[in-house]
Structures are given as structure tokens and as C-alpha cells.
Amino acid sequence: YNNVTVVRLPDNERDKLTFSTEYLHVLPNVDQADTDHPVMVETVRDTINAIGMTLDNKLQLAHLLSNVRATHVPPAK
């Protein structure tokens, strides 16, 4: 509860990815999590806001459920 943050650290292929929400229901036995609360997903160039999310860590998939809005900042040329 309250100010939950999940961080995927950067590696050679991917930038840092941060999920923030007020509440996250975690199912550790199946490596999944979900919420029906507002979610913010942030990367180096993107900010995505949505209501609700399912997260499957094994498959490395996140589904944003509704009212998805995104902002992308293209790299400088």
C-alpha cells in the first residue's frame, strides 16, 4: 500500500523502467502483480499514465488496462 515503486534496472539492451502506483497486489508464487489504481510508467524518454495494470515478470509483460496516456520525447538529432 501507498507509494509502491517497481524498478527494472538498466542493462546492455534496455533502459531503466519504473512503475509507480498507490497499491500493488503481488502474487510471488506465480511472479505476477496487478492493480486497479492509477499507474505511472517511466523510462528515459517516455511517461505513460493509466488506470490499472497487470504485470507478468516471467513473461516480462505489462498490460495497462484503461485511460492510457503517453508522452514520448524523441532523441536529439
All heavy atoms as an XYZ file, in Angstrom:
609
protein
N       0.826     -1.190      0.000
C       0.000      0.000      0.000
C       0.867      1.250      0.000
O       1.998      1.226      0.483
C      -0.891      0.031      1.239
C      -1.969     -1.008      1.221
C      -1.799     -2.220      1.846
C      -3.167     -0.753      0.576
C      -2.794     -3.163      1.854
C      -4.168     -1.691      0.563
C      -3.989     -2.901      1.215
O      -4.981     -3.827      1.203
N       0.303      2.339     -0.516
C       0.967      3.644     -0.505
C       2.283      3.652     -1.284
O       3.170      2.878     -1.000
C       1.249      4.131      0.916
C      -0.008      4.343      1.694
O      -1.037      4.699      1.137
N       0.057      4.115      2.993
N       2.366      4.489     -2.247
C       3.618      4.790     -2.942
C       4.480      3.572     -3.267
O       5.612      3.463     -2.825
C       4.421      5.799     -2.140
C       3.650      7.076     -1.941
O       2.888      7.493     -2.810
N       3.827      7.704     -0.806
N       3.937      2.648     -4.037
C       4.665      1.451     -4.455
C       5.477      1.792     -5.702
O       4.975      2.401     -6.637
C       3.695      0.297     -4.779
C       4.453     -0.932     -5.255
C       2.818     -0.018     -3.577
N       6.736      1.388     -5.723
C       7.593      1.594     -6.885
C       8.287      0.290     -7.233
O       8.874     -0.357     -6.366
C       8.652      2.679     -6.607
O       7.984      3.892     -6.247
C       9.524      2.928     -7.820
N       8.211     -0.095     -8.510
C       8.901     -1.272     -9.027
C       9.887     -0.773    -10.072
O       9.511     -0.034    -10.976
C       7.906     -2.271     -9.662
C       8.635     -3.456    -10.274
C       6.869     -2.724     -8.639
N      11.141     -1.178     -9.952
C      12.178     -0.695    -10.863
C      12.832     -1.880    -11.574
O      13.243     -2.847    -10.927
C      13.258      0.103    -10.098
C      14.373      0.546    -11.037
C      12.643      1.288     -9.380
N      12.914     -1.773    -12.911
C      13.749     -2.699    -13.685
C      15.021     -1.936    -13.985
O      15.007     -0.911    -14.664
C      13.067     -3.113    -14.986
C      13.937     -4.135    -15.766
C      13.476     -4.359    -17.170
N      13.768     -3.159    -17.956
C      13.155     -2.840    -19.077
N      12.180     -3.585    -19.541
N      13.482     -1.749    -19.743
N      16.114     -2.414    -13.478
C      17.389     -1.730    -13.671
C      17.831     -1.829    -15.126
O      17.491     -2.783    -15.820
C      18.442     -2.325    -12.746
C      18.163     -2.146    -11.254
C      19.204     -2.881    -10.429
C      18.122     -0.674    -10.885
N      18.602     -0.860    -15.594
C      19.067     -0.894    -16.981
C      20.086     -2.017    -17.184
O      20.762     -2.442    -16.246
C      19.714      0.473    -17.177
C      20.093      0.922    -15.816
C      19.084      0.314    -14.885
N      20.165     -2.482    -18.426
C      21.198     -3.436    -18.798
C      21.743     -3.027    -20.168
O      21.466     -1.923    -20.628
C      20.672     -4.875    -18.775
C      19.506     -5.119    -19.717
O      19.356     -4.381    -20.722
O      18.736     -6.071    -19.477
N      22.469     -3.893    -20.819
C      23.078     -3.552    -22.110
C      22.057     -3.332    -23.215
O      22.359     -2.691    -24.217
C      24.056     -4.638    -22.546
C      25.269     -4.694    -21.640
O      25.633     -3.697    -21.031
N      25.882     -5.848    -21.543
N      20.844     -3.865    -23.054
C      19.830     -3.786    -24.108
C      18.658     -2.874    -23.772
O      17.939     -2.440    -24.672
C      19.306     -5.191    -24.418
C      20.382     -6.126    -24.940
C      19.873     -7.527    -25.148
O      18.648     -7.748    -25.076
O      20.713     -8.414    -25.385
N      18.440     -2.600    -22.490
C      17.236     -1.863    -22.090
C      17.561     -0.763    -21.085
O      18.451     -0.915    -20.251
C      16.217     -2.826    -21.466
C      15.817     -3.950    -22.395
C      14.863     -4.883    -21.747
N      15.508     -5.573    -20.624
C      14.982     -6.580    -19.967
N      13.803     -7.034    -20.291
N      15.617     -7.136    -18.975
N      16.803      0.318    -21.187
C      16.921      1.415    -20.231
C      16.199      1.061    -18.934
O      15.404      0.120    -18.881
C      16.298      2.689    -20.806
C      17.097      3.258    -21.964
O      18.327      3.097    -21.980
O      16.473      3.863    -22.853
N      16.445      1.855    -17.925
C      15.727      1.726    -16.654
C      14.236      1.935    -16.909
O      13.827      2.785    -17.709
C      16.245      2.782    -15.674
C      15.557      2.772    -14.340
C      16.157      3.853    -13.445
C      15.409      3.942    -12.131
N      15.937      5.030    -11.298
N      13.413      1.169    -16.211
C      11.958      1.249    -16.315
C      11.395      1.283    -14.904
O      11.752      0.451    -14.063
C      11.427      0.019    -17.059
C       9.934     -0.106    -17.257
C       9.450      0.960    -18.232
C       9.595     -1.483    -17.787
N      10.535      2.263    -14.627
C       9.970      2.429    -13.287
C       8.450      2.426    -13.359
O       7.859      3.162    -14.152
C      10.443      3.754    -12.660
O      11.864      3.776    -12.645
C       9.923      3.901    -11.241
N       7.816      1.587    -12.552
C       6.365      1.558    -12.387
C       6.054      2.145    -11.016
O       6.652      1.730    -10.027
C       5.825      0.119    -12.399
C       5.983     -0.608    -13.687
C       7.104     -1.374    -13.941
C       4.990     -0.554    -14.655
C       7.248     -2.064    -15.125
C       5.122     -1.245    -15.848
C       6.252     -1.999    -16.082
N       5.111      3.091    -10.955
C       4.697      3.670     -9.677
C       3.182      3.593     -9.561
O       2.468      3.852    -10.537
C       5.124      5.137     -9.586
O       6.505      5.261     -9.739
N       2.694      3.243     -8.380
C       1.259      3.160     -8.131
C       1.002      3.292     -6.635
O       1.925      3.216     -5.821
C       0.667      1.844     -8.683
O      -0.763      1.862     -8.530
C       1.231      0.625     -7.980
N      -0.246      3.479     -6.279
C      -0.623      3.585     -4.861
C      -0.770      2.216     -4.209
O      -0.611      2.074     -3.004
C      -1.949      4.332     -4.731
C      -1.898      5.750     -5.220
C      -3.282      6.367     -5.302
O      -4.288      5.680     -5.011
O      -3.354      7.545     -5.663
N      -1.116      1.200     -5.019
C      -1.393     -0.137     -4.482
C      -0.965     -1.181     -5.500
O      -1.224     -1.020     -6.701
C      -2.895     -0.297     -4.196
C      -3.284     -1.709     -3.862
C      -3.106     -2.205     -2.574
C      -3.823     -2.549     -4.827
C      -3.444     -3.515     -2.276
C      -4.168     -3.847     -4.523
C      -3.981     -4.327     -3.250
O      -4.310     -5.616     -2.948
N      -0.317     -2.245     -5.050
C       0.080     -3.334     -5.934
C      -0.178     -4.655     -5.234
O       0.322     -4.891     -4.134
C       1.562     -3.205     -6.299
C       2.072     -4.128     -7.386
C       1.385     -3.813     -8.726
C       3.580     -3.997     -7.536
N      -0.989     -5.498     -5.863
C      -1.287     -6.833     -5.363
C      -0.270     -7.786     -5.988
O      -0.274     -7.998     -7.197
C      -2.721     -7.216     -5.752
C      -3.084     -8.607     -5.384
N      -3.560     -9.504     -6.311
C      -3.051     -9.255     -4.202
C      -3.802    -10.654     -5.719
N      -3.506    -10.517     -4.439
N       0.626     -8.349     -5.175
C       1.722     -9.182     -5.667
C       1.413    -10.651     -5.413
O       0.997    -11.025     -4.312
C       3.050     -8.792     -4.984
C       4.186     -9.682     -5.458
C       3.370     -7.326     -5.242
N       1.623    -11.470     -6.454
C       1.454    -12.915     -6.356
C       2.837    -13.556     -6.553
O       3.209    -13.942     -7.672
C       0.480    -13.413     -7.424
C      -0.909    -12.777     -7.373
C      -1.672    -13.029     -8.653
C      -1.665    -13.301     -6.172
N       3.629    -13.664     -5.488
C       5.018    -14.110     -5.632
C       5.161    -15.535     -6.163
O       6.145    -15.837     -6.837
C       5.601    -13.973     -4.225
C       4.435    -13.913     -3.310
C       3.283    -13.374     -4.094
N       4.206    -16.413     -5.889
C       4.314    -17.803     -6.337
C       4.252    -17.938     -7.852
O       4.763    -18.910     -8.410
C       3.227    -18.667     -5.704
C       3.411    -18.799     -4.208
O       4.510    -18.603     -3.693
N       2.353    -19.125     -3.508
N       3.600    -16.983     -8.526
C       3.494    -17.029     -9.992
C       4.227    -15.859    -10.640
O       4.152    -15.673    -11.856
C       2.018    -17.089    -10.454
C       1.408    -18.424    -10.086
C       1.216    -15.934     -9.900
N       4.929    -15.055     -9.840
C       5.737    -13.933    -10.332
C       4.893    -12.925    -11.118
O       5.277    -12.481    -12.197
C       6.898    -14.470    -11.178
C       8.164    -13.641    -11.035
O       8.207    -12.754    -10.152
O       9.101    -13.867    -11.810
N       3.712    -12.598    -10.553
C       2.800    -11.651    -11.183
C       2.328    -10.627    -10.158
O       2.420    -10.844     -8.955
C       1.584    -12.366    -11.779
C       1.944    -13.317    -12.898
C       0.743    -14.069    -13.414
O      -0.350    -14.008    -12.856
N       0.952    -14.798    -14.499
N       1.811     -9.509    -10.693
C       1.260     -8.459     -9.839
C       0.169     -7.738    -10.617
O       0.135     -7.792    -11.852
C       2.350     -7.484     -9.408
N      -0.728     -7.070     -9.894
C      -1.777     -6.298    -10.559
C      -2.257     -5.180     -9.651
O      -2.033     -5.199     -8.443
C      -2.949     -7.196    -10.981
C      -3.635     -7.842     -9.795
O      -4.430     -7.151     -9.119
O      -3.399     -9.034     -9.532
N      -2.899     -4.208    -10.274
C      -3.514     -3.109     -9.545
C      -4.672     -2.573    -10.358
O      -4.681     -2.696    -11.582
C      -2.510     -1.976     -9.235
O      -3.147     -1.005     -8.410
C      -1.990     -1.309    -10.493
N      -5.656     -2.004     -9.678
C      -6.736     -1.294    -10.362
C      -6.639      0.209    -10.082
O      -7.524      0.967    -10.401
C      -8.112     -1.845     -9.966
C      -8.379     -1.759     -8.473
O      -7.487     -1.341     -7.708
O      -9.493     -2.120     -8.066
N      -5.522      0.615     -9.519
C      -5.251      2.019     -9.189
C      -4.486      2.697    -10.320
O      -3.964      2.034    -11.215
C      -4.437      2.091     -7.892
C      -5.225      1.708     -6.682
N      -5.664      2.626     -5.764
C      -5.660      0.506     -6.244
C      -6.332      2.016     -4.802
N      -6.342      0.721     -5.080
N      -4.372      4.032    -10.278
C      -3.559      4.727    -11.272
C      -2.106      4.240    -11.253
O      -1.557      3.917    -10.194
C      -3.632      6.196    -10.838
C      -4.920      6.288    -10.088
C      -5.065      4.974     -9.380
N      -1.514      4.164    -12.441
C      -0.144      3.680    -12.620
C       0.624      4.688    -13.472
O       0.070      5.249    -14.419
C      -0.139      2.324    -13.359
C       1.272      1.847    -13.623
C      -0.916      1.281    -12.593
N       1.888      4.913    -13.140
C       2.775      5.702    -13.995
C       3.967      4.822    -14.348
O       4.570      4.203    -13.467
C       3.274      6.966    -13.297
C       4.190      7.791    -14.193
S       4.963      9.212    -13.376
C       3.535     10.199    -13.004
N       4.281      4.770    -15.636
C       5.434      4.026    -16.134
C       6.388      5.050    -16.731
O       5.983      5.868    -17.561
C       5.025      2.996    -17.204
C       6.234      2.202    -17.662
C       3.923      2.082    -16.693
N       7.646      5.014    -16.296
C       8.619      5.992    -16.777
C       9.875      5.301    -17.295
O      10.371      4.363    -16.674
C       9.017      6.949    -15.661
C       7.878      7.821    -15.177
C       8.298      8.706    -14.036
O       8.410      8.181    -12.910
O       8.514      9.904    -14.272
N      10.343      5.797    -18.449
C      11.637      5.414    -18.995
C      12.410      6.706    -19.241
O      11.929      7.792    -18.915
C      11.505      4.632    -20.321
O      10.996      5.505    -21.319
C      10.608      3.407    -20.164
N      13.558      6.585    -19.864
C      14.371      7.766    -20.144
C      13.597      8.775    -20.998
O      13.677      9.976    -20.781
C      15.672      7.347    -20.859
C      16.455      8.550    -21.335
C      16.513      6.493    -19.940
N      12.813      8.281    -21.975
C      12.133      9.178    -22.911
C      10.608      9.123    -22.844
O       9.946      9.862    -23.553
C      12.571      8.857    -24.334
C      14.010      9.170    -24.599
C      14.348      9.012    -26.068
N      15.696      9.441    -26.312
C      16.752      8.652    -26.241
N      16.600      7.390    -25.938
N      17.947      9.120    -26.475
N      10.052      8.236    -22.037
C       8.607      8.044    -22.042
C       8.015      8.185    -20.651
O       8.621      7.774    -19.665
C       8.253      6.640    -22.560
C       8.828      6.366    -23.918
O       8.545      7.136    -24.844
O       9.567      5.366    -24.058
N       6.803      8.739    -20.612
C       5.983      8.723    -19.408
C       4.605      8.235    -19.837
O       4.003      8.788    -20.756
C       5.861     10.121    -18.784
O       7.174     10.591    -18.453
C       5.022     10.086    -17.522
N       4.137      7.175    -19.192
C       2.843      6.593    -19.519
C       2.006      6.559    -18.246
O       2.471      6.094    -17.204
C       2.997      5.161    -20.066
C       3.953      5.149    -21.259
C       1.643      4.573    -20.431
C       4.409      3.768    -21.670
N       0.786      7.058    -18.334
C      -0.165      7.008    -17.220
C      -1.340      6.153    -17.634
O      -1.783      6.202    -18.784
C      -0.637      8.412    -16.866
C       0.465      9.225    -16.244
O       0.815      9.022    -15.108
N       1.031     10.136    -17.012
N      -1.864      5.376    -16.697
C      -3.004      4.512    -16.975
C      -3.748      4.229    -15.675
O      -3.251      4.515    -14.583
C      -2.549      3.196    -17.604
N      -4.915      3.649    -15.824
C      -5.663      3.141    -14.680
C      -5.638      1.624    -14.781
O      -6.136      1.046    -15.748
C      -7.126      3.638    -14.672
C      -7.184      5.166    -14.742
C      -7.872      3.094    -13.445
C      -6.569      5.874    -13.560
N      -5.014      0.989    -13.817
C      -4.946     -0.459    -13.775
C      -3.809     -1.030    -14.600
O      -3.417     -0.478    -15.625
N      -3.269     -2.161    -14.105
C      -2.163     -2.819    -14.783
C      -2.081     -4.262    -14.315
O      -2.368     -4.569    -13.159
C      -0.849     -2.109    -14.439
C       0.393     -2.792    -14.954
S       1.922     -1.996    -14.377
C       1.954     -2.521    -12.662
N      -1.715     -5.144    -15.235
C      -1.293     -6.488    -14.852
C       0.161     -6.619    -15.265
O       0.578     -6.103    -16.299
C      -2.145     -7.589    -15.512
O      -2.022     -7.489    -16.929
C      -3.603     -7.485    -15.100
N       0.943     -7.301    -14.464
C       2.369     -7.437    -14.690
C       2.750     -8.904    -14.547
O       2.434     -9.531    -13.536
C       3.127     -6.589    -13.672
C       4.641     -6.576    -13.728
C       5.117     -5.965    -15.041
C       5.204     -5.783    -12.555
N       3.385     -9.460    -15.576
C       3.872    -10.839    -15.540
C       5.386    -10.774    -15.664
O       5.918    -10.518    -16.749
C       3.260    -11.660    -16.673
C       3.606    -13.132    -16.570
O       4.765    -13.457    -16.240
O       2.720    -13.960    -16.825
N       6.072    -10.967    -14.561
C       7.523    -10.836    -14.551
C       8.203    -11.947    -15.335
O       9.211    -11.721    -15.987
C       8.033    -10.779    -13.109
C       9.442    -10.245    -13.027
O       9.800     -9.312    -13.739
N      10.248    -10.833    -12.169
N       7.673    -13.166    -15.296
C       8.270    -14.279    -16.044
C       8.242    -14.006    -17.544
O       9.219    -14.246    -18.241
C       7.535    -15.583    -15.752
C       7.839    -16.175    -14.409
C       7.129    -17.486    -14.224
C       7.354    -18.024    -12.833
N       6.618    -19.269    -12.601
N       7.121    -13.513    -18.042
C       6.982    -13.221    -19.470
C       7.493    -11.826    -19.825
O       7.551    -11.468    -20.999
C       5.521    -13.354    -19.899
C       4.902    -14.739    -19.762
C       3.436    -14.705    -20.160
C       5.669    -15.753    -20.604
N       7.804    -11.024    -18.807
C       8.238     -9.634    -18.976
C       7.203     -8.832    -19.766
O       7.526     -8.118    -20.709
C       9.618     -9.570    -19.628
C      10.679    -10.200    -18.773
C      12.076    -10.049    -19.327
O      12.309     -9.365    -20.314
N      13.024    -10.688    -18.678
N       5.935     -8.959    -19.341
C       4.817     -8.264    -19.982
C       4.055     -7.434    -18.964
O       3.768     -7.894    -17.863
C       3.840     -9.263    -20.603
C       4.306    -10.032    -21.819
C       3.249    -11.064    -22.217
C       4.541     -9.087    -22.974
N       3.717     -6.234    -19.363
C       2.842     -5.375    -18.563
C       1.674     -4.975    -19.451
O       1.873     -4.581    -20.604
C       3.577     -4.143    -18.079
N       0.461     -5.108    -18.943
C      -0.744     -4.684    -19.658
C      -1.356     -3.525    -18.893
O      -1.696     -3.667    -17.715
C      -1.762     -5.833    -19.758
C      -1.301     -6.962    -20.615
N      -1.459     -6.979    -21.976
C      -0.671     -8.105    -20.294
C      -0.954     -8.087    -22.457
N      -0.454     -8.783    -21.456
N      -1.477     -2.394    -19.552
C      -2.137     -1.230    -18.964
C      -3.600     -1.320    -19.348
O      -3.931     -1.535    -20.514
C      -1.486      0.049    -19.479
C       0.019      0.118    -19.183
C       0.643      1.311    -19.868
C       0.285      0.141    -17.688
N      -4.498     -1.173    -18.368
C      -5.887     -1.577    -18.566
C      -6.820     -0.512    -19.121
O      -7.704     -0.832    -19.900
C      -6.431     -2.143    -17.255
C      -5.621     -3.326    -16.694
C      -6.239     -3.809    -15.396
C      -5.524     -4.449    -17.706
N      -6.681      0.746    -18.735
C      -7.616      1.752    -19.256
C      -7.034      3.156    -19.124
O      -6.073      3.381    -18.391
C      -8.960      1.678    -18.527
O      -8.822      2.049    -17.170
N      -7.670      4.091    -19.845
C      -7.282      5.509    -19.815
C      -5.778      5.699    -19.975
O      -5.151      6.476    -19.251
C      -7.749      6.173    -18.516
C      -9.251      6.198    -18.400
O      -9.954      6.104    -19.404
N      -9.749      6.310    -17.192
N      -5.197      5.006    -20.941
C      -3.758      5.060    -21.167
C      -3.403      6.339    -21.924
O      -3.989      6.641    -22.960
C      -3.273      3.824    -21.954
C      -1.777      3.895    -22.200
C      -3.648      2.541    -21.209
N      -2.451      7.091    -21.386
C      -1.953      8.314    -21.999
C      -0.439      8.281    -21.929
O       0.140      7.960    -20.880
C      -2.454      9.566    -21.255
C      -3.955      9.701    -21.207
C      -4.501     10.134    -22.580
N      -5.931     10.330    -22.526
C      -6.822      9.462    -22.976
N      -6.440      8.326    -23.481
N      -8.115      9.724    -22.904
N       0.218      8.618    -23.047
C       1.674      8.533    -23.083
C       2.278      9.808    -23.658
O       1.675     10.473    -24.508
C       2.100      7.348    -23.919
N       3.488     10.116    -23.196
C       4.290     11.197    -23.733
C       5.649     10.620    -24.073
O       6.269      9.940    -23.252
C       4.466     12.326    -22.696
O       3.181     12.798    -22.296
C       5.276     13.469    -23.266
N       6.113     10.891    -25.312
C       7.411     10.400    -25.765
C       8.265     11.589    -26.179
O       7.806     12.452    -26.921
C       7.240      9.441    -26.943
C       8.533      9.010    -27.548
N       9.376      8.123    -26.935
C       9.135      9.369    -28.710
C      10.450      7.942    -27.697
N      10.322      8.688    -28.788
N       9.491     11.623    -25.704
C      10.436     12.664    -26.094
C      11.457     12.011    -27.021
O      12.237     11.161    -26.570
C      11.137     13.277    -24.864
C      12.168     14.299    -25.292
C      10.117     13.860    -23.908
N      11.458     12.362    -28.313
C      12.403     11.745    -29.238
C      13.841     12.143    -28.900
O      14.091     13.202    -28.311
C      12.017     12.280    -30.610
C      11.025     13.361    -30.386
C      10.585     13.324    -28.961
N      14.796     11.287    -29.263
C      16.197     11.631    -29.001
C      16.619     12.837    -29.823
O      16.100     13.068    -30.922
C      16.957     10.375    -29.432
C      16.033      9.605    -30.289
C      14.635      9.998    -29.914
N      17.553     13.579    -29.298
C      18.067     14.754    -30.018
C      18.828     14.293    -31.246
O      19.509     13.271    -31.228
C      18.976     15.565    -29.111
N      18.711     15.063    -32.322
C      19.414     14.696    -33.573
C      20.758     15.337    -33.654
O      21.064     16.323    -33.162
C      18.562     15.113    -34.781
C      17.311     14.284    -34.863
C      16.571     14.621    -36.127
C      15.336     13.726    -36.242
N      14.620     13.926    -37.463
